[in-house]
Amino acid sequence: MMKLIIFGPPSAGKGTQAQKLSKKYGIPQVATGDLLREAVAKQTPLGVKIKSYLDTGKLGPDDLIVQLIKERVSKPDCKGGYLLDGFPRTMGQAKELDKMTDIDLVLNIVVDMESLVERAVGRRICPKCAAVYHVKFNTPKKTGVCDKCDASLIQRDDDKEATVRNRLKVYQEQTQPLIAHFKAKGNLVDVDGSAGIDGVFDQMVRAIDRLNK
Ligand SMILES: [Zn+2]
């Protein structure tokens, strides 16, 4: 039984790492974003409540999110453990989680905020084939044009600078304070998020394997 949290600011690569860890250790990735979308799509009683919040542009209150997570981790596939991605996101959620269970390890991806802004704001995608580029780190052969299908590249609204900065501000105000909470519990490990996808993954695997010794 292994219960993990993958933690860090938006766009730090939590989802990518969570998928890799889930595969390696055979435990499901429990991603709040996916659960919210699924509950809304299936129109479960909880999903209907959540939708009314999402429609007003607000994130559901802590108790709805906590209930969603509780239902998910009580499913049979979570018997051997799970990996939380995007939960807890507020101090209220963290306290509810403490009542629910003991987490073995919090993997905290540490990244410089300005480099996150640079990564997101420079991202360009192909509206036709969904290829992803970056104006600095992964440039197409011809500026603004997709290598694969010649379509003009676009910037997603989500990657506009004001939106990115706002997301990071919400993280800094509501989510970042949880680091001190986990530290006090003694189960947080910092991971250097600038090490690239494989480098970050290696650090996480080492931390998990120390735990299992
Ligand atoms: Zn394309």
Residues whose N, C-alpha, C, O or C-beta is under 5 A from the ligand:
A	BS01	ZN	C126 K128 C129 A130 A131 C146 K148 C149 A151
